[in-house]
Amino acid sequence: MKKTMKVYSGSSNQLLARLLAQKLNIALGKVELARFHNNECRVFVADRPATTVILVQSFSEPVDEHIIEFCLMADALHRTGAESIIAVIPWLGYSKQDKIFRPGEALSVKVIANILQTTPIKRFITLDLHNPAIAGFFDTPLFNISCNPIFRDYFKEKDLKGTVVVSPDTGAMKASSEFANAFKLPIAHLNKQRDLRTGRVEVIDIDREVEGKQALILDDMIVTGATLIKAAAFLKKRGVISVTVAATHHLYLLGVQEKLTKAVEAVVVTDSIMKPAGMVSGKLTILSVADLIAQAI
């Protein structure tokens, strides 16, 4: 089977694609990615695709460019002989726009799902979707991988004595509870208020005593970091000794990691999105998802 498989990578996360090819012990396909003078994307498959192709692309910044590049790659691979294309999308851009918050908005992630399904993709693999219900927007089979096992493997080597797991919102409650139960740790839930017009979040309460504890906040993504920074400040006012943030996706927006470094003691993320070259990464640990994806394939 492996002789009839190849991994192809878009421009967004080539390091992860290489790691995945190594884990699967298969070749990394050759593709030329360029821009025409008018900035349109140009894709050229520079070798003969295998029967089954694994196409890796995170929809990270610049999101729209990476989505178009992905769609063109899927089409080019199909036209040059790939019979089955498995799409690995570690970070599904637009996944935060999974509902209409105000009348007049688009249901953006459903639009993206519809676009992706116009390509010849046979199966989609994602990691920790912001809302698992997003899978319902796909008629094409989609397998959403939980990254909880990666974080459990990492933290089982750490001293978790005196740690309380903190769920920052209802969306993170299931994963936080599973993690806390695995280590027999107490869990606390933050109560927040969000202004739907501005998007600003305020932490207003927590449902248990945390004084003297080490806090471990589990979330699916780090975008601006504003909510996590406010949560860390709130927890420290309540007497928490240290705050560690663990999140599957770090979008690496400009200046966010630097702000987090000042607010918390440690940040643990995965390589679902490639860290920008030269970015200061103080207090940052990156865990690879290549093994999890390889097992799913």
N, C-alpha and C positions, 0 to 999 in steps of 0.2 A: 504493500500500500504506500509506504513512504517514498518508493521510487517514482510514484506517480503523483507526488505532491510537491508544491513549491510555495514559499512565502514571498509575497510582494509587498512593498512598503510605499505608502505615500510619503510626503515630506514632513509630516507632523511628528512622527515618533519612530524614526528609523532605528534607534538604539533598541527599543523594545522588539521590533521586528527581527533584528539580528539575534537577540537573545532567544526569541521564540523559535527561530529556525534551528539554533543550536540545541535547544531542549528537545525538539522533534527529530533532530539529526537529518534534516532535509536542506535542500539548497535554497539560497536567497535569490530570487529572480532579478533580472536586470530590467530596469525601466528608466527612461529619460523623462525628467520633469522640467519644463521650462516655461517661459512666458513670451508671448509674441509682443511686438512693439506696442500694441494697444492694450497690453496687460491681460489678454485672454490666456487661459491655461492651455498648454500643449503637452500631451501625453504620448509617449511612444514606447511600446513594449519591445525591448531590444533583444529578447531571446524567445525561444519557443516555450509557451506555458505548459505545465504539467496538466494531466487530466483534471486533477483537483487543485485549486488554488486558494491560498489563504491570503486575504487582502487586509492589511493592517493600516488603520488610519484613525487617530484621535481627532475629534472635531473641536480642537483647541484654537486659540487665537493665531491667525485670523480665521475665524470660524467659517464664514461663508466661502472663502477661498478653498479651505480644506474639504468642505462638503462637495463643491463642484469638482475638485481634483479627484476625489474619491469616486464620484459617479462616472467621470470620464475614464478612470482607470478600470472600473468594472466593465464598462462597455468595450474598451480596447482589449482587455484580457479575453472576454467572450468572443470577440471577432477574430482573435488570433488563435483560438482553439481550446480554451479552457471550457470544460464541460460542466464543472461544478465549482462555484465560487462561494467560499465561506468568508463572510465579512467579520473582522474583529474590530469593533469600535469601542476601545477602552473607555473613552469619555464621549458620551453622546451630547454634543452641543445642542442648545435650546431645551434641554430637559428640565430646566427650572421653569420654563414657560409651559407647564403641563395642565394649566387650567386658565380660565378667563377670570381675572381678578376684577375687571371693570368692564361694563358693556362698551363695545367698540373695539376691544382687543381681539387679536387673532388667537386661535388655539395653535400656537406656533409649533410645538413638538409634533402634533398630528400632521401638520403640513410637511414637516421634515420627514416623518415616517412615510407619508404618501410619495414624496419625491424619491426616497431611497428604494421604494418598492417598484419604481419604474425601471430599475437596473436589473441585470440578470443574476442577482444574488440569490442563492438557494437557502442560505441560513445566516442569521445574525448572532453574534456573541457580544454582549456588553458586560460592563462591570458596575455593580452597585448603582443602578438607575436611581435618580433622585426620587422617583415615585415608581414602584414596581408595576403599577397599573398602566404605565406607558407601553408595556409589552402588548397590551390589548389594542393598541393602534396599528399593530403589525399583523397582517394575514400571513406573511412569510414567517416561518418558524424563527423564534428569537429565544436565546438562552441567556438569562441574566445571572452572572456569577456573583456570589457574595464573597467579599474580601475578608470577612471576619476570621477565617482560618489563618491568613497571613499575620494578622495582628495578634491572634492568640499565640502563634508560634514565636513571635517576637517578644511579647510581654511575659511569656512563661519563663524567660531567662532573666527577667528583671525582678527586683524586690518590690512586691506589691503590698507589703505590710502597711496597714494604715491608709490604704487607697479606697476612695469612693469613686465609682463610675458615675459620670454626669451625662444625662441625656439632654441636649440643648433644646430639643423640640419634640413634638409628637412623631414626626417623621423618622427620628433617630431612635425612638423608644424600643422597637423590636430588636435591632442590632445591639443596642446598649444592654438590654436585658439578657440577651443570649451571651454576651461577653461577660457580664457580671456573674451570671449563673455558672459559667464555665470555671471561673476562678473563686466562686463562693464569696463574692464581694458585695457590699451594699451598693444600692443604686439611688441616685437622686435625680429629680426632674426639675429643670428650670421652667419658670413661667414667664412668657414674654408677651409683649404687645407690639404689633407692627402697624405702622401707618400705611395703608394701602396706596395712598397717593404718592408719598415720598419714598416708601420702602424702608424707612428707618425703624429700627428695632430697639426696644428698651426691655432690659431684664428687670422684672418686678418682684420675683419671689422664688424660693426654692422649697421643696417639700420635706426636707430633713435637715438635721443639724450636721454641719460639715467642719466645725472648728477643730483645728489640729490635724486635719486629714490632708492627704495628697489627692488632688483631683485629676481624674483622667476623663477628658471630654471626647466622646466619640461622635463623629459626624461623617456625612458622605462627601462633603466638598468644602474647600476653602476658596471663596471668591474674593471679596474685598477684605475679609477677615474682621470686619467691624463688629459683627455679632459675637464672634469668639473673643475678641479683645474686651468687649463690654462684659461678657460672661466671666472672663478671667478676673477682671477688676471687681465684679460683684462677689465672686467667690473669695477673693483675698480679703475683701471687707468683712466677709463672714468668718474669717479666721483660717482659711485654707493655707497650708504651708507652701505648696507648689502646684502648678497647673501644667499638665501635659495634654497636648491636642493630638488626636489620631484621626486622620481623614483619608479616605480612598483617593480623592481627586484634589490636587492643588493646581489651581489655574495660573498661578505665578503672575498675577497682575502686578504692574509696576509698583514697587514699594511695599507690597503687602507682607512679604516675608520679613523685611526689616522691622516693620511695625509689630509683627507677631513675636519676633525675637526679643523685643523690649517688654512684651506683655506676659509671656509664658516662659516656662523653663525648658520645654522640649516640644518639637513638632515632628510627628511621624506620619509619612504619607507613602503612597505607592508611585510606581513609574507609569501610571496610566496616562499621564501627560509628561512630556519630556521637559526637564528643567532647562531653562535658557542658559546658554553658554555664558560663563563669566558672572552669573548671578551670585551674590553673596548668600551663602546658605548656612549661616550660623544657627546652631541648635536644630538643624534639619537632618532627619534620617529618612532615606528613601528605600523602600522595600520593593522587590520586583514581583510583578504579577505573571511573569512568563510561565512559571510552573503551573499555576492555576489554569491559565488559558490552554496550555498544552494538554492538560488532563481533560479539559472540556472538548477538545478537538478529537 
